[in-house]
């Protein structure tokens, strides 16, 4: 399976929106700058996300985007499918015509894998990703403090 940039960018942008949602509506320009994603590409993605009510928008000064639901209610599979991305590992796109006009002998294996990936992603919410991100940042901060303390001790010993 190859998840295209469309699905990856949609998840990244939605996580960015969720992480910064405490400060009110977030502009796409802010997300584009923080995540290094083209603004015009984000506009296309957010039109699809808005259509699925995963985000809502506010116009005018101070406007921007907010999550359309609580972060815990938005699953990653839903974000990916909202932007017309398919979670499919079959060679035939799930059509069952991988070997000419019939199924290849491994079709069911790849179909089962696709279903497992979709199931996995449907059980991960934006809230889960937010918590993972916060834990990673905390771990990096602790590691950085440990490095600084070790450096200070070695400097004092010298």
Buried (B, 14 or more C-beta within 10 A) or exposed (E): EEBEEBBEBBBBBBBBBBBBBEEEBBBBEBBBEBEEBEEEBBEBBBEBBBEBEBBEBEEEEEEBBBBBBEBEEBBBBBBBBBBEBBBBBBBBEBEBBBEEEEBBEEBEEBBEBBEEBBEEBBEBBBBBBBEEBEEEEEEEEEEEEEEEEEEEEEEEEE
